[in-house]
């Protein structure tokens, strides 16, 4: 294997090998893959770094399995609701019922959940919570105060897990931005999102100060969810990205972040509001300029610019140092050319805290049927209703539909739902 035998049908086949002698084994890495992982750990300042060829979806489930293996099945995990689908799936498969963190600060988007250290402090008063899971940066580029959240967690004897999928570059964008440098015990980076790696490349980092058991069990716990045929093309792509970081890319990232910051300022001068504090992302809230996020995305597409994401309120752009020269100027010119209109007054409905009737796993495996959301009032959600990833579920598995939740779902164009039979 593989059956193509290196024939260049698409181009990368010559690199597409499998677990043969001399190529090492991803989940029992002791040779060249282990050497590459150790180099990545050294660059990121981790105690251990592991490669995933199945994106941060695998890394997130691996994180949860590591914590469950080290802390035991009775340890509770508290989590922000703005989580990736992989977190929900991992909880279902591992039998984890997360203690949801409900922040005091309201978010006007399902893509954001502004969790503060005081929010975490409040949930940790429940002594059975032994780990906290947050997403930072979120899809809109908001970054949590990871340093202070880590301090709160460690003061209560809890581990901090961070989904840093959007922030693989943060280690090189400035001091104290990457979760490991802020005190996280374990985190994941999607190398393919902001580094020059192929889609599916992810890194799982375990801190040097984390309990030894996390690093000891990590490979075995990741393999619980992983394919036995990992992509060696993606592994090589990850290796190349790490090599690039050691050969000038780190400096390019820091310089490029300054260019992005300047671009945001010029977009603001053109009359469009920018939000978020992630240094290599441009998020625009265009309603004050007369556009929904989706309207603005269409205007950008007319000018040859494809956004990363858009919804009713926001448009997100994700540039990187590998953009062509002049791309940021093209973006700025587009915003300068798009005519301003009367402000859009629409407001997205505020997310509410649903009533909980059963756990995620019980709800998922209780049998379900798909029905129109208009008929879901009083029914129990079977499969969590999610939009973009990561995002706040309007309603999670095991929670009960009511008229307010149905209205919110419809506002996000979710018209059908899976309910427990």
Secondary structure as UniProt FT lines:
FT   TURN            3..6
FT   HELIX           12..15
FT   TURN            21..22
FT   HELIX           26..28
FT   HELIX           32..44
FT   STRAND          48..52
FT   HELIX           55..71
FT   TURN            73..74
FT   STRAND          76..80
FT   STRAND          82..83
FT   HELIX           85..94
FT   STRAND          99..101
FT   TURN            110..111
FT   HELIX           117..124
FT   TURN            127..128
FT   STRAND          129..135
FT   TURN            139..140
FT   HELIX           146..155
FT   TURN            156..157
FT   STRAND          159..163
FT   HELIX           165..167
FT   TURN            168..169
FT   HELIX           170..172
FT   TURN            175..176
FT   HELIX           179..182
FT   STRAND          186..190
FT   HELIX           191..194
FT   TURN            199..200
FT   STRAND          202..206
FT   TURN            208..209
FT   HELIX           212..223
FT   TURN            224..225
FT   HELIX           232..244
FT   HELIX           245..249
FT   HELIX           250..269
FT   TURN            270..271
FT   STRAND          273..275
FT   TURN            279..280
FT   STRAND          282..285
FT   HELIX           286..289
FT   HELIX           293..302
FT   TURN            303..304
FT   STRAND          309..310
FT   STRAND          315..317
FT   TURN            321..322
FT   TURN            325..326
FT   HELIX           327..337
FT   HELIX           360..364
FT   TURN            365..366
FT   STRAND          368..372
FT   HELIX           373..375
FT   TURN            377..378
FT   STRAND          380..381
FT   STRAND          391..392
FT   TURN            397..398
FT   STRAND          399..400
FT   HELIX           403..411
FT   TURN            412..413
FT   STRAND          416..420
//
